[in-house]
Structures are given as C-alpha cells and as structure tokens.
Amino acid sequence: MSERRLIWRFLGLVFVLLPVMYTFWYLLHPWLIAPVSLLCQWLLPAWLPGAVDSVQMEGANMLLFTPLGEERGQLVAAEQAGYQLVFHFDTRIVSYAIPFYAALIMATPVKERLDTFFRGLLLLYPLVLFGVVAVALKNLMVGLAGHFPPVDAGWVPGPNTIALCFQLGTLMVPPVAPVVIWGWQSRDTDLLDQMRQLLPVRQRPA
C-alpha cells in the first residue's frame, strides 16, 4: 500500500469514527467521567474545606457546594444566609479528549488495539483530572473573590497560575494530549513511518 493511500485511509477512518466515538461519549459521559468525579468529591473538600463543602455530579455538570451564602451583598456562613452558594460547570469542556483519542487509536493499525487504548486512557485520565480541577479553582476564585483561597486551605496556586492552568486544561490539553499519546503509542507503526517520510529531510526525527 502506497504511503499516501495508507495515510488517507487513516484520515478517512478518523473522520468516520469521530461522530461514532463522540456519540458514545455523550451518551456514556456520566460513567466515563466517574473516575475523575469520584476523585474530585474527595480531593476538593479535603484540600479547600473553607471553599468547598461537597462535590456532586448532575449529568455532565459538576456542582461545587460551598459553606458560604450571600446576605445583603456580602458572603456569610451558609447557616446565616439560609442557603449554600453552588458553582457548576460542564465537565465535557475537558473530557472531549477521550473520544478524540479513541478515534485516533481505533483508526491506527496497532497491535493489541484495546490494550493499547486502555493504557492510553491511564495516561489521559490524570490530564482530564488536571483540567477539571483547574476549572473548579477558576470558578471558585472568581465566584468567591476575597474569600478565596480560604484561610484553612493548604498551598493554593496564585491567581495567575490558576488562570494559566485553566487555559492549559481547557484549550491545550484536550486537543493536544490525545495526539501526543497516540503518536507515542503508534511510533513503531508503518503509518507513522510513512508520515515521517513526508516531512522534509531536516525535520525528520532520528
């Protein structure tokens, strides 16, 4: 099979598989995001007890229940206000990396494809967790203003670091990480060899 035919076959399969994988991801998202949500339900309240009382999932949305409420424009204890402030965000803004990676690896002629896929997920899930935590921190920082970080918290990144992590976790990691993991796992395939042959000689990896 010529190099261009093999590459075009791969690209065609990716475009066919993308809507299939994204459909499964949309329908099965509560189960796919469960490892991350379960970790966040323990991590965020333990790390930020003065800002996060509990974490719950409602469909694809992560709900951050704070121990604070609002009274006359001021943040006060939830008991005094009579209700809890809740911040929420859609975890799909980060987890769309999963179906993207699935389409790439399933379109590639690698050995033990399913084993390779699950090993890749073990690398991808920590990055999804990073993105979800970054979004949570950004929402808390903006929503709680002067009450964040709470005085009883341990080390918390500064505002600039949180903003940078938010940008990385939502704009860079989801589209880039699947390609990097796929490329590393597929490095010994004919497909990657033939893709490298299309590069100028000076740009080909050794």
N, C-alpha and C positions, 0 to 999 in steps of 0.2 A: 504494500500500500504506500503510495507516494506520501511525502511529508505533508503536503498541503491537504490531501484528502483526509489524512488522519486528524489533522488539526480541525478541519471543517466538520468532520464527524463529531469531534468532541464538542465544538461550539454548538452544533445543532442539537446534540443531546442535552447540553446545559439549558438551552432555551426551551426545550420540551419539558425538562424535569423541573425547571424553576416554578411554573404555576402549580405543578403537582405537589412539590415539596411545601410551597407556601400555603396551599390549601390544607394539607395535613397539619402544618404548624399552626394555622389559625384555629382549626377545629380542636387540636390536642394541646393547645398552649398551656392550660392550667396544669397539665401533667408534665409538660416539657420544662416549665419554669419552676416546678415544685422543689427541686434541689436548692435552687437559689433562694426561693421564698422562705423555705424552712430555715436556712442558714441566717437570713435576714431577721426572721422572727426571734432568733436567739441573739444575734450579734448586735443589732442596733439598740435594743433596750439595755443590754449589758454594757455597751460602750457609752451610750448617751442617755443615762437614766433621767436626767433633768429635761431632756428634749423629746424622748420617745418613750411612751408608756407601754405601747404594744404595737405590733405589726400584723395586719391581716390582708388577705387577698380577696378581692371581689372580681371574679373573672380574670381579666388580664391586668386589672388595676391593683397596685399596691397601696394600701391605706396606712398612713403613719399617724397613730393616735398619740397626741401629746398630753402631758399632765397639766396643760395650761388652757385657759379660756380667755375670753375678752369681756371686759366690763368698762363701759364709758371710754372706749378707745384705748384702753390700757390692758396689757396682758397680765392676768392674775391666775392664781391657782384654779384648777378646774372645779374644785369643790365650791369656791367662792362664786365663780361665774355660773355654775349650774350646768356646764356642758364642756366637752373637750374639743379643742381645735384639731381638725383632721386634715392632713395633706395627702393628696393622692396623685399618682402618675401612672401612665400606661407602660408596663414593662416591655411591651413589644418594640419600643423605640431602641432597645438594646438587643433583645433576643432574636431579631430577624437574622442575626448572624448564623443561627442554627440551620434554617432551611437553605440558606445560601451555600453554606459549607456542604450540606447533604447533596445538593445538586452537583457541585463540583466533583465530589469524590465518587458519586454514583455514575458519573459520566466518564470516569477515568478507568482505563483497563489496569487496575492494580490487583495484586494477589490478595486473597482473603479480604475482599472488599468490606464485608460487615465488620470484621475485626478491626480493620484499618479505620473505619468510620467511628466505631466506639472509642478507639484510642484517641482519635482526633477530638471527640467530644470531651474527653478528660482534660485536654488542653484548652478547649474553648470555654467550658463552663466557668473556670476561675475568671476569665476575662469578662464574661457576662455578669458575674457577681460584682466585679470591679465597677462595671458600668452602672448597675442598679444602685450600688452603694453611693456612687458619685452623684447620681440623680437625686437620691434621697438627701444627701448632705446639702446639695444646692437648694432644694426645696425648703429644707429646714433653715438654712442660712438666710434665705430671702424672706421666708414667712415669719420667722421668729425675731429677725433683726437683732436688736440689742440683747436678746435673751439667748443668743447662740454665739459661741458654744456655751453650754451650761457649766456652772462652776464646779459641779461634781463629776464632770467628764474627765477622762484621761487626756492623752495627747489627741488634739484635733487639728487637722490641717488649717492653714490660714485661708482667708477668702480667695486670694489669687490662686493658691494651689487647688482649692475646691473647684474654682472656675475652670482651671486647666484640666483637671481630672474629668469634669463634666463634658468638656469639649472632646477629650480623647475617648471617653467612654461611650459617647453617643454618635460622634461624627467620624472617628477614625477607627476604633476597634471593630465595630460591627461589619463594615465593608472590607477592611484590610486583613484582619486576623484570619478569616476563613481562607483567603487566598494564600497567606503565608503558610498556614498549617497544611493546606492542600499541596502547595508547591514542595514543601519539605517531604511530605509523605510520598509524593509522586516523582521524586528526584531521579529514581532509577528506571523510570518507565521510558518506553520508546517515544511516547508523546512529548515528554519534557526534553528528551534528547533532540527531537526534531524541532521543537520550539526554539531551543538554543541555537540550532543551525541557521535559523532565520535572522539571528542577531548579527550585527557587524562583527568581524573577527576580533576587534579590540575589546568589544563588550561581552564576549562570551566568557562565562565562568570557567576557571581552570578545571 
